[in-house]
Amino acid sequence: MKSIDWPTDERIDRIGRDRTTEDTGHYDEQREEHKQQTKPVSPYANKYDRTIIGKYGSGKCVVDVYRVLNAFPTGSPEIDHSVKKLLAAGKRGAKDELQDLKEAIQSIEARIDYLLETQA
């Protein structure tokens, strides 16, 4: 497994001082590596499938948002809907990122309203 090249203390200080990450080379490398790691491993993969790398050297597997939600059950359709929007905001082809984020917020607000109504 490749070790992570963390930013130097000097670079962290510069970012803190200048409030900028103009020197994005480090992050660009990480993004490119992530793209390579998350390419579909199956010819049957669709736009909802994602390849994830397992912990402890357990290899790669393909998941979709519903398998992730099964692994982390919320018990709330509103929260499930918002998680689905957040995990692929603007990347599903139907709506742009801003619209998906707004709809995720609306779903969370709907859950909050429900909890306030039922706890009264």
N, C-alpha and C positions, 0 to 999 in steps of 0.2 A: 504494500500500500504506500502511495506517495505521501511524503510528509508535507505539511502545510508550511509555506513560506510566509510567516507572519511579518507585518510591516515593522521596520526598524523603529527604535525609540525616537530617533531623529525625525522620521516621517510622521509619527504619531504626534510629536510636539509641534511640527509644522502645521498639521491639520488642525490641532487645537488652537494654535496661535492665529492662523490665517482663516480659519473656518471654511476651508476649501479642500476638496479632494481632486484638484486639477490633475495631479499625478495619478491617473487611474490605471496605469499599467498593471499593477498588482491585481486589481479587481477584474480587469479585462481578461487576464490569464485564467483567473478562477471561473469566470463566466464561460469561457471557451471550454475549459475542462469539464464543467458541469453539463454543457450541451452535449459533449461527446458521451458522457456517462448516462445521459437520460434519453438517448436515441432508442426508439422501439426495438425490441429484440425479437419480435414476431411479425410475420407478414400480415397477421390478422389484427395488428394494433390499430386503434383509431385515435382521433384527436383527444379523447378523454384518458387514454392510457398513458401512464408514466412509468419509466423504469427507475427503480430506486435501488440503492446499494445497501445491502443489509449490514447490520452491525457485526462486529467480531469476525470479519472475514467470511460471512455466510453467503456471499455472492449477491447476484442481482435478481430482481424479480419485477414483474409488471403488475401495477396496481391501477385502479381507477378511484375516483373520489368516493364511490360507495364502499369499497373495501376499506378505505381509510376511515370512513365514518363508522363502519362496523367495528374497527379496531379501537376507535375512540367514541363510544356511544354518548350522545348528548341527551337523548330522551326528548328532544325538541325539534319538530320539523322546521321551525323558524331558524334555529341555530344551524341545523344541517344545511338549509338553503343558503344561509350566509357563508358558511364554510365553503360550500361548493363554488359560490361566486368568488370568494377571496382566493381560493387555490389556483384559479385559472382566469383571473380578472383580465378581460380583453383578449384572451387567447383562444376562445372557443369559436370565433368567427361570426357570432351573432351580434354581439354588442361590443362597444369599446370599453377600455379599462375604467374610465370615469363612470359610465352607466352601470357597470357591474359593481363598482364600489358603492355607488348610491343605493343600489338595490340591496346590497349586503347590509348597509346601515339601516335601511327600512325594515329588513327582516329582524335585525337585532332589536330595533325599537318596538316592533310588533311583539316580540318575546317579552320585553320589559313591560309593555302595557298589559299583557296577559298575566304576568306575575303580580303586578300591582293590583289588578282586578281580583285575582284569586286569593290574595293574601289579606284583602280588606275585610 
